Amino acid sequence: MNDRSIHSPGAWAVTREETPQIFLADDEHVISRLLALKLVASAQPDDFSAADLEQVRDHLLHERWAEALVLWMNATGTYVDVYPEYVQVWNEKDLDREVASMAIRTSRLFNDSI
């Protein structure tokens, strides 16, 4: 495991709502389980029609996380964008004050000839 993987999730998701929820995980498998647990399984049963409730329960019990999430999104009207790729999380080592200061001074914004 390299040092970068400690600081950077391999998958992430954001709910599309007034106050978005952000979920971070090691990979797409973990993010799927996380969304199933935190969003779908925590929903109120009456959010679903009787048929959809049975179907979503079946999907959860059989670990069909994506199918359960789709039913949840349709039932609640809250949609989730899932990104199963690496997200860089910057830290002080990656971008200390001196490096940032120099990069800003040599950026396009400060170069009138571009």
N, C-alpha and C positions, 0 to 999 in steps of 0.2 A: 504494500500500500504506500503510495507516495504522499508527500506532505500536503499537496494540493487537495487530495480527496478528503482530508480531514476537515477542510474549510469550505468545501463546495459540494452541495447536493447534486446528485445525478438526475433527479427528476423533481418537478415542481408543478403545482396547480394553483389556480386562482379562481375563486367564485366570482361570478358577475352579479354583484348586488351592490346596494348603496354603500355598505361597508364591506368591502371584499375580505374574504378569508384567504390566507396564503398558507399552503402546505408544502413542506420540503421533505424529501426522502432520498435514500441512497440510490434507488433505481426505480424503473417503471413498475416493477412487481410490488415493491413496498408502497409506492404512491397509490396504486390501485387498492391495496388492502386498507391503507390509511383512509382514503376517501370512502370506502365501503363502511368502515367503522365510524368515522367522525361525522359523515353526512347522512348516508343511507340508513344505517342501523340506528341512528339517534333520532330519526324522523318520527313524527306522530303517526300511528297507524291510520288515523282518519285523513291523512294527507293523500292516501291512495284509495282508488276504487277497490271494491272487494276482490275483483279478479286480479288487479295489479298488485294488491297486497300479497296475495298468495304467490304470485309470480316473483315478486321481489324477494320474498322470504326464501323461495326455492333457489333463486340465483345466489343469495348470500350463503345459504347452507351448502351449496355446491361450488362455492368459490368462483362464481362467474361475476367478478366484481364489475366489469364494464357494463354488462347487461343490467345489473342492479342499479348502477349509477344512471344509466339512460332512463330507466323507469322513474327514478327519483327526480331527475331533472324535468321530465315531462309532467310529473305530478305536482311539483312545487313551483315550476316556472323559474327556478334558479339554475343557471347554467354554469358549467365549470370548464375552464380551459386547462388542459393537461399538457405539459411539455416534458417529454421523457429524455431530455438531454442535459448535458453539463451546464451548470450556471456558475460563472466565476464570481466568487465572493472576495472582494479586495480586503486586504488587511494592511497594517502599518508596514510590514516587511515589504509588501509588494509596491507600496506607494507612500514612501515617507515624505515628510514636508519638503525636504530639499529637492527631491526628484519631482514632486508635483509643482513646486515653484518654478523650476527650470523648464518643465514641460509647458507650463502655462505661458511663460515669457517667450517661448519659441513656437507657440501654436499659431495656427492660421489667423486667428483673431488679431494677433499683434503683428502680423506681417502684411503690411499695406501693398506689397508688390505682387501678391497672389491674386 
